[in-house]
Amino acid sequence: MSAILEFVPPFPGMPFASTDVERARSAQHSPVQNRILAALPQDDYKRLLPSLEPVDLPLGWYVHTSGEKEKYLYFPTAGIVSKYYMTESGASVGFAVTGREGAIGVASILSNQCTRTNAVMLVAGHAYRMATELVKNEFNLGRPIRQLLLRHTQALMTQIAQTAVCNGHHSVEQQLCRWILQCLDRLPGNEVPVTHDMIASLLGVRREGVTAAAGKLQQEGLIHCGRGKIIVLDRPNLEARACECYGVVEREYARLVPGMSSAHYPGTEQRRPLRLEGKEHDSRTFAQKSRGSAQLSACGQA
């Protein structure tokens, strides 16, 4: 049985995202650092810009929890959100990570039901959020953001499916390599600020297994394990040690998500045409809370 996620919020009593606009703006983030927002046609982007609220997302804060209706759709511009499920027994397992390539809360657009999963900040960051009802309206009118969100959802479904395959058929070492690489793709450098306990909880394995696998990779010079962080030293060989699941997911994101390439999307800024709904436009690319609740009450209420 895996351990329960033990994220502790930096400010007790404030379990959800901070809406401190000035702090978010001071970090010099921009909506177009999110690839979905960056891929919008210029007219749509300008029209929606006033509805985008900048938010600061500290480490371990929950974007949403199980049994909760999502009031906002979050478009991360930095950091990593981990999606995970917790059983009634307290066991947890992560099934997806999202960074600035995607959005959190798409399920609320597809139905009026609450989510059965949790979304927590694995790496602190920032986002721009938009009221769910506004996005629903855009979605129902068939505007460009609909196709972009559906493409992101298709890529996310591939990640979830491949994670299930990986968890069931590949070694802890292979799972660890895949997970590190997926996180690295969503960060600007070669450092992933996580502990072995956090990784074990999200992979649904024993901490001892993670420590043993990480120790072997460190001994071979692929990574360095510091206090609360993993530094990747040899990415090509780390990719070679990972199972095929990493490549499958990476290629699907490169195919479906604007601005991502199969050569590890964080990095240089560029512009490239994106064909969407029969039109061409430009898209830009850019280089712990208390225990989660498993309560599902009020899920079916409007």
C-alpha positions as a Markdown table, in Angstrom:
| # | Residue | x | y | z |
|---|---|---|---|---|
| 1 | Met | 0.0 | 0.0 | 0.0 |
| 2 | Ser | 1.4 | 3.4 | -1.0 |
| 3 | Ala | 1.7 | 6.2 | 1.5 |
| 4 | Ile | -0.8 | 9.1 | 1.6 |
| 5 | Leu | 0.4 | 12.3 | 0.0 |
| 6 | Glu | 1.8 | 14.5 | 2.7 |
| 7 | Phe | 2.0 | 18.0 | 1.2 |
| 8 | Val | 2.0 | 20.8 | 3.8 |
| 9 | Pro | 0.8 | 24.2 | 2.7 |
| 10 | Pro | 3.2 | 27.0 | 3.4 |
| 11 | Phe | 0.4 | 29.1 | 5.0 |
| 12 | Pro | -1.8 | 27.0 | 7.3 |
| 13 | Gly | -5.5 | 27.7 | 6.9 |
| 14 | Met | -5.2 | 28.6 | 3.2 |
| 15 | Pro | -5.5 | 25.3 | 1.4 |
| 16 | Phe | -6.3 | 26.6 | -2.1 |
| 17 | Ala | -4.7 | 28.8 | -4.7 |
| 18 | Ser | -3.8 | 32.3 | -3.7 |
| 19 | Thr | -5.4 | 35.1 | -5.7 |
| 20 | Asp | -2.8 | 37.6 | -4.8 |
| 21 | Val | -2.7 | 39.4 | -8.2 |
| 22 | Glu | 0.3 | 41.6 | -7.4 |
| 23 | Arg | 2.5 | 38.6 | -6.4 |
| 24 | Ala | 1.5 | 36.8 | -9.6 |
| 25 | Arg | 2.2 | 39.8 | -11.8 |
| 26 | Ser | 5.5 | 40.5 | -10.1 |
| 27 | Ala | 6.8 | 37.2 | -11.2 |
| 28 | Gln | 6.6 | 38.6 | -14.8 |
| 29 | His | 4.4 | 35.8 | -16.1 |
| 30 | Ser | 2.3 | 36.2 | -19.2 |
| 31 | Pro | -0.8 | 34.3 | -20.4 |
| 32 | Val | 1.0 | 33.4 | -23.6 |
| 33 | Gln | 3.5 | 31.3 | -21.7 |
| 34 | Asn | 0.6 | 28.8 | -21.6 |
| 35 | Arg | 0.5 | 27.0 | -24.9 |
| 36 | Ile | -3.2 | 26.8 | -25.2 |
| 37 | Leu | -3.7 | 30.5 | -24.6 |
| 38 | Ala | -0.7 | 31.2 | -26.9 |
| 39 | Ala | -2.3 | 29.3 | -29.7 |
| 40 | Leu | -5.5 | 31.3 | -29.7 |
| 41 | Pro | -6.1 | 33.5 | -32.7 |
| 42 | Gln | -5.2 | 37.1 | -31.9 |
| 43 | Asp | -8.8 | 38.4 | -31.8 |
| 44 | Asp | -9.9 | 35.6 | -29.5 |
| 45 | Tyr | -7.0 | 36.1 | -27.2 |
| 46 | Lys | -7.6 | 39.9 | -26.9 |
| 47 | Arg | -11.3 | 39.3 | -26.2 |
| 48 | Leu | -10.6 | 36.7 | -23.5 |
| 49 | Leu | -7.6 | 38.5 | -21.9 |
| 50 | Pro | -9.7 | 40.7 | -19.5 |
| 51 | Ser | -11.3 | 37.5 | -18.1 |
| 52 | Leu | -8.0 | 35.9 | -17.3 |
| 53 | Glu | -7.1 | 36.3 | -13.6 |
| 54 | Pro | -3.4 | 35.7 | -12.5 |
| 55 | Val | -2.9 | 33.4 | -9.5 |
| 56 | Asp | 0.0 | 32.3 | -7.5 |
| 57 | Leu | 0.2 | 28.5 | -6.9 |
| 58 | Pro | 2.5 | 27.6 | -4.0 |
| 59 | Leu | 3.9 | 24.1 | -3.5 |
| 60 | Gly | 1.4 | 21.6 | -2.1 |
| 61 | Trp | -1.7 | 23.8 | -2.7 |
| 62 | Tyr | -4.7 | 22.1 | -4.2 |
| 63 | Val | -6.1 | 23.4 | -7.4 |
| 64 | His | -9.1 | 21.2 | -6.7 |
| 65 | Thr | -10.0 | 18.2 | -4.6 |
| 66 | Ser | -12.2 | 15.1 | -4.9 |
| 67 | Gly | -15.9 | 15.9 | -4.6 |
| 68 | Glu | -15.5 | 19.5 | -5.5 |
| 69 | Lys | -17.0 | 21.4 | -8.4 |
| 70 | Glu | -14.4 | 23.2 | -10.3 |
| 71 | Lys | -15.3 | 26.9 | -10.6 |
| 72 | Tyr | -12.3 | 27.9 | -12.7 |
| 73 | Leu | -10.2 | 26.5 | -15.5 |
| 74 | Tyr | -6.5 | 27.0 | -14.8 |
| 75 | Phe | -3.9 | 27.7 | -17.5 |
| 76 | Pro | -0.5 | 27.2 | -15.9 |
| 77 | Thr | 2.4 | 29.3 | -17.0 |
| 78 | Ala | 5.0 | 27.8 | -14.6 |
| 79 | Gly | 5.1 | 24.8 | -12.2 |
| 80 | Ile | 3.7 | 21.3 | -12.3 |
| 81 | Val | 0.3 | 20.1 | -11.3 |
| 82 | Ser | 0.0 | 16.5 | -10.3 |
| 83 | Lys | -3.3 | 14.7 | -10.8 |
| 84 | Tyr | -3.9 | 11.8 | -8.4 |
| 85 | Tyr | -6.6 | 9.5 | -7.0 |
| 86 | Met | -6.9 | 8.5 | -3.4 |
| 87 | Thr | -8.7 | 5.3 | -2.3 |
| 88 | Glu | -10.9 | 5.0 | 0.8 |
| 89 | Ser | -8.0 | 3.1 | 2.5 |
| 90 | Gly | -5.8 | 6.1 | 2.0 |
| 91 | Ala | -3.6 | 4.7 | -0.8 |
| 92 | Ser | -2.8 | 7.1 | -3.6 |
| 93 | Val | -1.4 | 7.0 | -7.1 |
| 94 | Gly | -0.7 | 9.7 | -9.6 |
| 95 | Phe | -1.9 | 9.4 | -13.2 |
| 96 | Ala | -0.9 | 12.6 | -14.9 |
| 97 | Val | 1.2 | 15.7 | -14.7 |
| 98 | Thr | 0.4 | 19.0 | -16.4 |
| 99 | Gly | 2.4 | 22.1 | -16.9 |
| 100 | Arg | 2.2 | 25.1 | -19.2 |
| 101 | Glu | 1.3 | 22.9 | -22.1 |
| 102 | Gly | -2.2 | 22.4 | -20.8 |
| 103 | Ala | -5.1 | 23.3 | -18.5 |
| 104 | Ile | -6.6 | 22.1 | -15.2 |
| 105 | Gly | -10.4 | 21.8 | -14.9 |
| 106 | Val | -11.4 | 20.7 | -18.4 |
| 107 | Ala | -13.7 | 18.0 | -16.8 |
| 108 | Ser | -15.9 | 20.8 | -15.5 |
| 109 | Ile | -16.4 | 22.1 | -19.0 |
| 110 | Leu | -17.6 | 18.7 | -20.2 |
| 111 | Ser | -20.3 | 18.2 | -17.5 |
| 112 | Asn | -21.8 | 19.8 | -14.4 |
| 113 | Gln | -20.5 | 17.0 | -12.2 |
| 114 | Cys | -17.7 | 17.3 | -9.7 |
| 115 | Thr | -14.4 | 15.7 | -10.1 |
| 116 | Arg | -13.4 | 12.3 | -8.6 |
| 117 | Thr | -9.7 | 13.2 | -8.5 |
| 118 | Asn | -7.3 | 15.7 | -6.8 |
| 119 | Ala | -5.0 | 18.2 | -8.4 |
| 120 | Val | -2.1 | 19.4 | -6.3 |
| 121 | Met | 0.9 | 21.6 | -7.0 |
| 122 | Leu | 3.9 | 19.3 | -7.2 |
| 123 | Val | 6.2 | 22.2 | -8.2 |
| 124 | Ala | 5.2 | 25.8 | -7.2 |
| 125 | Gly | 4.2 | 28.0 | -10.1 |
| 126 | His | 1.7 | 30.4 | -11.5 |
| 127 | Ala | -1.4 | 30.3 | -13.7 |
| 128 | Tyr | -4.1 | 32.4 | -15.2 |
| 129 | Arg | -7.6 | 31.2 | -14.5 |
| 130 | Met | -11.0 | 31.8 | -16.2 |
| 131 | Ala | -14.5 | 31.2 | -14.8 |
| 132 | Thr | -15.8 | 27.8 | -15.8 |
| 133 | Glu | -19.1 | 29.3 | -17.1 |
| 134 | Leu | -17.3 | 31.6 | -19.4 |
| 135 | Val | -15.2 | 28.8 | -20.9 |
| 136 | Lys | -18.3 | 26.7 | -21.3 |
| 137 | Asn | -19.9 | 29.4 | -23.3 |
| 138 | Glu | -16.9 | 29.6 | -25.6 |
| 139 | Phe | -16.9 | 25.8 | -25.8 |
| 140 | Asn | -20.6 | 25.6 | -26.7 |
| 141 | Leu | -20.2 | 28.4 | -29.3 |
| 142 | Gly | -17.6 | 26.3 | -31.1 |
| 143 | Arg | -14.9 | 29.0 | -30.7 |
| 144 | Pro | -11.2 | 28.1 | -31.2 |
| 145 | Ile | -10.5 | 27.4 | -27.5 |
| 146 | Arg | -12.8 | 24.3 | -27.8 |
| 147 | Gln | -10.6 | 22.5 | -30.3 |
| 148 | Leu | -7.4 | 23.4 | -28.4 |
| 149 | Leu | -8.9 | 22.0 | -25.1 |
| 150 | Leu | -10.1 | 18.9 | -26.9 |
| 151 | Arg | -6.6 | 18.3 | -28.4 |
| 152 | His | -5.1 | 18.8 | -24.9 |
| 153 | Thr | -7.6 | 16.4 | -23.5 |
| 154 | Gln | -6.8 | 13.7 | -26.1 |
| 155 | Ala | -3.0 | 14.1 | -25.3 |
| 156 | Leu | -3.9 | 13.9 | -21.5 |
| 157 | Met | -5.9 | 10.7 | -22.1 |
| 158 | Thr | -2.8 | 9.2 | -23.8 |
| 159 | Gln | -0.7 | 10.1 | -20.8 |
| 160 | Ile | -3.2 | 8.5 | -18.4 |
| 161 | Ala | -3.5 | 5.3 | -20.4 |
| 162 | Gln | 0.2 | 4.9 | -20.9 |
| 163 | Thr | 0.8 | 5.6 | -17.1 |
| 164 | Ala | -1.6 | 2.7 | -16.4 |
| 165 | Val | 0.3 | 0.4 | -18.8 |
| 166 | Cys | 3.6 | 1.5 | -17.3 |
| 167 | Asn | 2.5 | 1.0 | -13.7 |
| 168 | Gly | 1.3 | -2.5 | -14.5 |
| 169 | His | 4.1 | -3.8 | -16.7 |
| 170 | His | 7.3 | -2.0 | -16.2 |
| 171 | Ser | 9.9 | -1.9 | -13.4 |
| 172 | Val | 10.2 | 0.8 | -10.8 |
| 173 | Glu | 13.4 | 2.0 | -12.4 |
| 174 | Gln | 11.6 | 2.4 | -15.8 |
| 175 | Gln | 8.7 | 4.2 | -14.1 |
| 176 | Leu | 11.0 | 6.5 | -12.3 |
| 177 | Cys | 12.9 | 7.4 | -15.5 |
| 178 | Arg | 9.6 | 8.1 | -17.3 |
| 179 | Trp | 8.3 | 10.2 | -14.4 |
| 180 | Ile | 11.5 | 12.3 | -14.1 |
| 181 | Leu | 11.5 | 13.0 | -17.8 |
| 182 | Gln | 7.9 | 14.0 | -17.9 |
| 183 | Cys | 8.5 | 16.5 | -15.0 |
| 184 | Leu | 11.7 | 17.7 | -16.7 |
| 185 | Asp | 9.8 | 18.5 | -19.8 |
| 186 | Arg | 7.7 | 20.9 | -17.8 |
| 187 | Leu | 10.5 | 22.7 | -16.1 |
| 188 | Pro | 13.1 | 25.2 | -17.4 |
| 189 | Gly | 16.2 | 23.5 | -16.1 |
| 190 | Asn | 17.6 | 20.0 | -15.3 |
| 191 | Glu | 16.4 | 19.9 | -11.7 |
| 192 | Val | 13.2 | 18.3 | -10.4 |
| 193 | Pro | 12.4 | 19.5 | -6.8 |
| 194 | Val | 10.8 | 16.4 | -5.3 |
| 195 | Thr | 11.5 | 13.9 | -2.5 |
| 196 | His | 11.6 | 10.1 | -2.7 |
| 197 | Asp | 8.5 | 10.0 | -0.5 |
| 198 | Met | 6.5 | 12.2 | -3.0 |
| 199 | Ile | 7.6 | 10.1 | -5.9 |
| 200 | Ala | 6.7 | 6.8 | -4.2 |
| 201 | Ser | 3.2 | 8.2 | -3.4 |
| 202 | Leu | 2.6 | 9.3 | -6.9 |
| 203 | Leu | 3.9 | 6.1 | -8.5 |
| 204 | Gly | 2.0 | 4.0 | -6.0 |
| 205 | Val | 5.2 | 2.0 | -5.0 |
| 206 | Arg | 7.2 | 1.6 | -1.8 |
| 207 | Arg | 9.7 | 4.4 | -1.0 |
| 208 | Glu | 12.5 | 1.8 | -0.7 |
| 209 | Gly | 11.9 | 0.8 | -4.3 |
| 210 | Val | 12.3 | 4.4 | -5.4 |
| 211 | Thr | 15.4 | 4.9 | -3.3 |
| 212 | Ala | 17.0 | 1.8 | -4.8 |
| 213 | Ala | 16.2 | 2.7 | -8.4 |
| 214 | Ala | 17.4 | 6.3 | -7.9 |
| 215 | Gly | 20.6 | 5.1 | -6.2 |
| 216 | Lys | 21.4 | 2.9 | -9.2 |
| 217 | Leu | 20.8 | 5.7 | -11.7 |
| 218 | Gln | 23.0 | 8.0 | -9.6 |
| 219 | Gln | 25.7 | 5.4 | -9.4 |
| 220 | Glu | 25.7 | 5.2 | -13.2 |
| 221 | Gly | 26.0 | 9.0 | -13.5 |
| 222 | Leu | 22.5 | 9.7 | -15.0 |
| 223 | Ile | 21.2 | 11.7 | -12.1 |
| 224 | His | 22.3 | 13.2 | -8.8 |
| 225 | Cys | 20.0 | 13.0 | -5.7 |
| 226 | Gly | 20.2 | 16.0 | -3.5 |
| 227 | Arg | 18.2 | 17.0 | -0.5 |
| 228 | Gly | 14.6 | 17.3 | -1.8 |
| 229 | Lys | 15.6 | 17.3 | -5.5 |
| 230 | Ile | 16.8 | 15.2 | -8.4 |
| 231 | Ile | 19.3 | 16.7 | -10.9 |
| 232 | Val | 19.5 | 15.1 | -14.3 |
| 233 | Leu | 23.1 | 14.8 | -15.5 |
| 234 | Asp | 22.7 | 12.6 | -18.6 |
| 235 | Arg | 19.3 | 13.0 | -20.2 |
| 236 | Pro | 20.0 | 10.9 | -23.4 |
| 237 | Asn | 20.9 | 7.9 | -21.3 |
| 238 | Leu | 18.1 | 8.5 | -18.9 |
| 239 | Glu | 15.7 | 8.4 | -21.9 |
| 240 | Ala | 17.4 | 5.2 | -23.1 |
| 241 | Arg | 16.7 | 3.6 | -19.7 |
| 242 | Ala | 13.1 | 4.6 | -19.7 |
| 243 | Cys | 10.4 | 2.4 | -21.1 |
| 244 | Glu | 8.6 | 3.2 | -24.4 |
| 245 | Cys | 5.8 | 4.9 | -22.5 |
| 246 | Tyr | 7.7 | 8.1 | -22.2 |
| 247 | Gly | 8.2 | 8.3 | -26.0 |
| 248 | Val | 4.6 | 7.4 | -26.8 |
| 249 | Val | 3.3 | 10.2 | -24.6 |
| 250 | Glu | 5.9 | 12.7 | -25.7 |
| 251 | Arg | 5.1 | 12.2 | -29.4 |
| 252 | Glu | 1.4 | 12.5 | -28.8 |
| 253 | Tyr | 1.8 | 15.8 | -27.1 |
| 254 | Ala | 4.1 | 17.0 | -29.9 |
| 255 | Arg | 1.4 | 16.0 | -32.4 |
| 256 | Leu | -1.6 | 17.5 | -30.6 |
| 257 | Val | -0.4 | 20.4 | -28.5 |
| 258 | Pro | 0.7 | 23.6 | -30.2 |
| 259 | Gly | 4.2 | 24.7 | -29.7 |
| 260 | Met | 5.5 | 21.4 | -28.3 |
| 261 | Ser | 8.2 | 19.4 | -30.1 |
| 262 | Ser | 9.4 | 15.9 | -29.5 |
| 263 | Ala | 12.8 | 17.5 | -28.6 |
| 264 | His | 11.7 | 18.5 | -25.1 |
| 265 | Tyr | 9.6 | 21.6 | -25.4 |
| 266 | Pro | 10.9 | 24.0 | -22.7 |
| 267 | Gly | 13.6 | 26.2 | -24.2 |
| 268 | Thr | 13.8 | 28.7 | -27.0 |
| 269 | Glu | 11.0 | 31.0 | -28.0 |
| 270 | Gln | 9.7 | 30.7 | -31.5 |
| 271 | Arg | 6.7 | 31.3 | -33.7 |
| 272 | Arg | 5.1 | 28.8 | -36.0 |
| 273 | Pro | 1.8 | 28.7 | -37.9 |
| 274 | Leu | -1.0 | 26.6 | -36.4 |
| 275 | Arg | -4.0 | 25.5 | -38.5 |
| 276 | Leu | -7.1 | 25.6 | -36.4 |
| 277 | Glu | -10.7 | 25.3 | -37.5 |
| 278 | Gly | -9.5 | 25.8 | -41.1 |
| 279 | Lys | -7.6 | 29.0 | -40.3 |
| 280 | Glu | -4.0 | 29.8 | -39.8 |
| 281 | His | -2.6 | 31.9 | -37.0 |
| 282 | Asp | 0.6 | 32.2 | -35.0 |
| 283 | Ser | 1.3 | 30.4 | -31.7 |
| 284 | Arg | 4.1 | 31.2 | -29.3 |
| 285 | Thr | 6.2 | 28.7 | -27.4 |
| 286 | Phe | 8.4 | 29.4 | -24.3 |
| 287 | Ala | 11.3 | 28.1 | -22.9 |
| 288 | Gln | 2.8 | 19.9 | 1.2 |
| 289 | Lys | -1.5 | 20.5 | 2.0 |
| 290 | Ser | -3.0 | 18.2 | 4.5 |
| 291 | Arg | -4.3 | 14.8 | 3.3 |
| 292 | Gly | -6.5 | 14.8 | 0.3 |
| 293 | Ser | -10.1 | 14.1 | 0.9 |
| 294 | Ala | -11.7 | 11.1 | -0.7 |
| 295 | Gln | -15.2 | 12.4 | 0.0 |
| 296 | Leu | -17.5 | 12.5 | -3.0 |
| 297 | Ser | -20.6 | 14.2 | -1.5 |
| 298 | Ala | -22.7 | 16.6 | -3.4 |
| 299 | Cys | -21.2 | 15.4 | -6.7 |
| 300 | Gly | -24.4 | 15.2 | -8.6 |
| 301 | Gln | -25.9 | 18.5 | -7.5 |
| 302 | Ala | -26.2 | 21.3 | -10.0 |
